[in-house]
Amino acid sequence: MSSSYHPMLNVAIKAARAAGAIINRAALDVEAVRVTAKQTNDFVTEIDHAAEAAIIETLKTAYPGHGIWAEESGQQPGKGREKDHVWIIDPLDGTTNFIHGFPVYCVSIALMVGNRIEQAVVYDPSRNDLFCATRGRGAYLNERRIRVAKRTSLRDCLLSTGFPFRPGDAFQTYMQMLGEVMPKVAGVRRPGSAALDLAYVAAGFSDGFFEMGLSPWDVAAGALLVTEAGGLIGNFTGEPDFLEQKECLAANPRVYGQLVALTGKYSKFASAGDKAAVRQARAAARKTVGKPAAPEADAAPDTEDPAERE
């Protein structure tokens, strides 16, 4: 914590470090951690629950009137004059990495006031890296100011992404988009923690990020880090409506538009013509391979392929 930070940010940092301590203790013997599956390939552990409880206790002790929107325990409405203050929490972003001992995971905490993210903390407990931001005051890594990378050409850029992994995710559409992006960049990485991916864009460690299927707690804190570090974030068409739209694109301003030109046609907000072009390209690819592709989804209608919507 720092005396130069906003008081609410300092409380969020305290909460993130408390959760990080729980995670680090458990990481010493991950095989002893109890794991359950929320759905196929989507796991939750007792550590997720314990870390989330520690975060909520810290936040509610300081701000009892604030609301909570957490991955594991859901939403708790705020009260009184501060009911429009809502903490968006992912206690352990990268649970699958954690239970395998792969050290890429983090704690993500953001404060939304009305419809704007005002405070953000992303804490990597395995490296003791603390990313934080207050709207209008810049973004920081371990109390040092950070900025997005300065690369201007997409072919020189290193991007991060996340693969669809749940039943019903738009896997074929994602692979089509990835196939279009990969030849045009220096490299693509899939670390497995969206919040940390966004923090790395903010710090200039990577040049951009894109992913489908994300929830607000995955991206809320990272989004403010990116914008306070001078970057842009939105949906695949480049528009700012992304928090609850399950698609996210972030990059430095010079690269952002170049990525939108590649990803825009795969957005749920794409034009009918773009969606038709995506379908035609997929059909042509199937003919080239000589066999039909696997079904895109066998889940509920609300998980349909975004590029198939009219």
C-alpha positions in Angstrom: 0.0 0.0 0.0 1.1 3.6 -0.6 0.1 6.9 0.9 0.0 8.3 -2.7 -2.8 5.9 -3.7 -6.5 6.5 -3.4 -7.9 5.2 -0.1 -10.2 2.7 -1.9 -7.3 1.5 -4.0 -5.3 0.8 -0.8 -8.1 -1.2 0.6 -8.3 -3.2 -2.6 -4.5 -3.8 -2.4 -4.9 -5.0 1.2 -7.6 -7.4 0.1 -5.6 -8.7 -2.9 -2.6 -9.4 -0.7 -4.7 -11.2 1.8 -6.0 -13.5 -1.0 -2.5 -13.9 -2.4 -1.2 -15.1 1.0 -3.9 -17.8 1.0 -3.1 -18.8 -2.6 0.7 -18.9 -1.9 0.3 -21.2 1.1 -1.9 -23.6 -0.9 0.6 -23.5 -3.8 3.1 -25.3 -1.6 1.1 -28.4 -1.9 -1.4 -28.1 -4.7 -2.1 -31.8 -4.8 -3.8 -31.5 -1.4 -6.3 -28.8 -2.7 -9.9 -30.0 -3.2 -11.0 -29.4 -6.7 -14.5 -29.5 -8.2 -15.8 -28.9 -11.7 -18.4 -26.2 -12.3 -18.7 -27.6 -15.8 -16.4 -29.4 -18.3 -12.9 -27.8 -18.2 -14.1 -25.2 -15.7 -12.8 -25.8 -12.2 -13.1 -24.2 -8.8 -11.1 -25.0 -5.6 -11.5 -24.5 -1.9 -8.8 -21.8 -2.4 -11.0 -19.8 -4.8 -13.6 -19.7 -2.1 -11.2 -18.9 0.8 -9.5 -16.2 -1.2 -12.8 -14.7 -2.2 -14.1 -14.7 1.4 -10.9 -12.9 2.5 -11.3 -10.3 -0.2 -15.0 -9.6 0.6 -14.3 -9.4 4.3 -11.6 -6.8 3.8 -13.7 -4.8 1.4 -16.9 -4.9 3.4 -15.2 -4.1 6.7 -13.9 -0.9 5.1 -17.0 -0.1 3.0 -20.1 -2.0 4.3 -22.4 -0.1 2.0 -20.7 -1.3 -1.2 -22.0 -4.0 -3.4 -20.1 -7.2 -4.4 -20.0 -9.0 -7.8 -17.8 -12.0 -7.4 -17.1 -15.0 -9.5 -17.9 -17.7 -6.9 -20.5 -16.1 -4.6 -22.3 -14.0 -7.1 -23.8 -10.5 -6.5 -24.6 -8.8 -3.3 -26.4 -5.4 -3.7 -25.0 -2.3 -2.1 -26.9 -0.2 0.5 -27.5 3.5 1.2 -25.7 6.3 -0.5 -22.9 4.1 -1.8 -25.0 1.4 -3.3 -23.7 2.3 -6.8 -20.2 1.2 -5.7 -19.7 -2.4 -6.7 -16.5 -4.5 -6.3 -16.0 -6.9 -9.2 -13.9 -9.8 -8.0 -12.0 -12.8 -9.4 -10.2 -14.4 -6.4 -8.1 -16.7 -8.5 -8.0 -16.0 -12.3 -6.2 -19.0 -13.8 -7.5 -21.8 -11.5 -6.6 -24.5 -14.0 -3.0 -23.2 -14.0 -3.0 -23.1 -10.2 -4.2 -26.7 -9.7 -1.5 -27.9 -12.1 1.3 -25.9 -10.4 1.7 -23.7 -13.5 2.6 -20.3 -12.0 0.4 -18.0 -14.1 -2.6 -16.9 -12.1 -3.7 -13.8 -10.2 -6.2 -12.0 -8.0 -8.3 -9.4 -9.8 -10.3 -6.7 -8.0 -12.1 -3.7 -9.6 -14.4 -1.0 -8.2 -17.2 0.0 -10.5 -19.1 3.2 -9.6 -22.2 3.5 -11.7 -21.1 2.2 -15.1 -17.4 3.2 -14.8 -14.4 1.3 -13.4 -12.7 3.6 -11.0 -10.1 1.4 -9.1 -8.2 -1.7 -10.2 -5.8 -4.2 -8.7 -4.3 -7.3 -10.4 -2.0 -9.2 -8.1 0.3 -12.0 -9.2 1.1 -13.8 -5.9 3.7 -16.2 -7.3 5.9 -13.2 -8.5 4.7 -10.7 -5.9 3.8 -8.3 -8.8 1.2 -5.7 -8.0 -0.5 -3.9 -10.8 -2.9 -1.1 -9.9 -4.7 1.9 -11.2 -7.1 4.7 -10.3 -9.0 6.4 -13.0 -7.2 9.5 -14.1 -4.0 8.8 -12.1 -2.2 6.3 -14.3 -1.3 2.6 -13.9 1.5 1.2 -11.8 3.5 -2.0 -11.4 5.1 -2.3 -7.9 4.7 1.5 -7.5 6.4 2.3 -10.9 4.4 3.9 -13.6 3.7 1.7 -16.6 2.8 2.4 -20.2 1.7 0.3 -23.1 4.3 -0.7 -25.7 5.1 1.6 -28.6 5.2 -0.8 -31.5 3.3 0.4 -34.5 3.4 -2.5 -36.9 1.3 -5.6 -36.3 4.0 -7.9 -37.8 6.3 -6.9 -34.9 3.8 -7.5 -32.2 3.5 -10.3 -29.5 -0.1 -10.9 -28.6 -1.8 -13.0 -25.9 -5.1 -14.8 -26.2 -7.2 -17.5 -24.5 -8.6 -20.6 -26.2 -12.3 -21.5 -25.9 -12.6 -24.4 -23.5 -16.2 -24.8 -22.3 -18.9 -26.8 -24.1 -20.7 -24.4 -26.3 -17.8 -22.0 -26.8 -17.4 -20.8 -30.4 -14.3 -23.0 -31.0 -14.4 -23.1 -34.8 -15.0 -19.4 -35.1 -12.1 -18.7 -32.7 -9.7 -21.0 -34.7 -10.7 -19.2 -37.9 -9.9 -15.9 -36.3 -6.7 -17.2 -34.8 -5.7 -18.5 -38.2 -6.1 -15.0 -39.6 -4.2 -13.3 -36.9 -1.2 -15.6 -36.4 0.5 -15.1 -39.8 0.3 -11.3 -39.4 2.1 -11.0 -36.0 5.4 -12.0 -34.4 3.8 -14.4 -32.0 0.8 -15.4 -30.1 0.8 -16.7 -26.5 -1.9 -18.4 -24.4 -0.9 -17.9 -20.7 -4.3 -18.8 -19.2 -5.2 -15.8 -17.1 -7.0 -13.0 -18.9 -6.6 -10.5 -16.0 -2.9 -11.0 -16.1 -2.8 -10.9 -19.9 -4.4 -7.4 -19.7 -2.0 -6.3 -17.0 0.9 -7.4 -19.3 -0.5 -5.3 -22.2 -0.7 -2.3 -19.8 3.0 -2.9 -18.8 4.1 -3.2 -22.4 5.2 -6.9 -21.9 2.9 -7.8 -24.8 1.4 -5.6 -27.5 -2.2 -6.8 -27.5 -4.8 -9.3 -26.3 -8.0 -10.9 -27.7 -10.3 -13.5 -26.3 -13.9 -14.8 -26.5 -16.1 -16.0 -23.7 -14.9 -13.8 -20.9 -16.9 -12.6 -17.9 -16.8 -9.2 -16.2 -14.6 -10.4 -13.3 -12.0 -11.6 -15.9 -11.6 -8.2 -17.5 -12.8 -5.3 -15.2 -9.6 -4.6 -13.4 -7.3 -5.3 -16.4 -9.4 -2.9 -18.5 -8.6 0.1 -16.3 -5.0 -0.9 -16.2 -4.9 -0.8 -20.0 -6.6 2.5 -20.5 -4.6 4.2 -17.7 -1.4 2.9 -19.3 -2.4 4.6 -22.6 -4.0 1.6 -24.3 -7.4 1.0 -25.8 -9.9 -1.8 -25.0 -13.2 -2.8 -26.4 -15.1 -5.6 -28.3 -13.8 -7.1 -31.5 -15.3 -4.2 -33.6 -13.4 -1.7 -31.5 -16.4 -0.3 -29.7 -16.2 0.3 -26.0 -19.1 -2.1 -25.1 -17.2 -5.2 -24.0 -17.6 -5.8 -20.2 -20.6 -8.1 -20.5 -20.3 -9.0 -24.1 -18.0 -12.0 -23.8 -15.4 -10.7 -26.3 -12.5 -8.4 -25.5 -9.7 -6.8 -27.5 -6.9 -4.6 -26.0 -3.8 -3.1 -27.5 -1.8 0.1 -27.8 -3.5 2.7 -29.9 -1.3 2.2 -33.0 -2.0 -1.6 -33.1 -5.6 -1.5 -31.9 -7.1 -0.5 -35.2 -5.0 -3.1 -37.1 -6.4 -5.8 -34.8 -9.9 -4.6 -35.2 -9.5 -4.9 -39.0 -8.8 -8.6 -38.4 -11.2 -9.5 -35.5 -14.2 -7.3 -36.4 -15.9 -9.7 -38.7 -15.9 -12.3 -35.9 -17.8 -10.1 -33.4 -21.4 -10.6 -32.3 -21.7 -6.9 -33.4 -20.4 -7.6 -37.0 -22.6 -6.7 -40.0 -24.7 -9.3 -41.7 -22.3 -9.2 -44.6 -19.2 -9.9 -42.5 -21.0 -12.8 -40.8 -21.9 -14.2 -44.1 -18.3 -13.9 -45.3 -17.1 -15.8 -42.2 -19.6 -18.6 -42.9 -18.5 -18.8 -46.5 -14.8 -19.0 -45.6 -15.5 -21.8 -43.1 -17.5 -23.7 -45.7 -14.6 -23.3 -48.2 -12.2 -24.6 -45.6 -14.3 -27.6 -45.0 -14.4 -28.4 -48.7 -10.6 -28.1 -48.8 -10.1 -30.5 -46.0 -12.7 -32.8 -47.5 -14.8 -33.5 -44.4 -17.3 -31.5 -42.3 -16.0 -29.7 -39.2 -17.1 -30.7 -35.7 -20.3 -29.1 -34.5 -19.6 -25.6 -33.0 -21.8 -26.2 -30.0 -24.1 -28.6 -28.3 -25.1 -26.3 -25.5 -27.8 -23.8 -24.8 -28.8 -21.2 -27.4 -27.2 -18.4 -25.4 -23.8 -19.9 -26.1 -24.2 -20.0 -29.9 -21.4 -18.9 -32.1 -21.3 -15.1 -32.2 -20.4 -15.0 -35.9 -23.5 -17.1 -36.7 -26.0 -14.6 -35.2 -27.9 -12.4 -37.6 
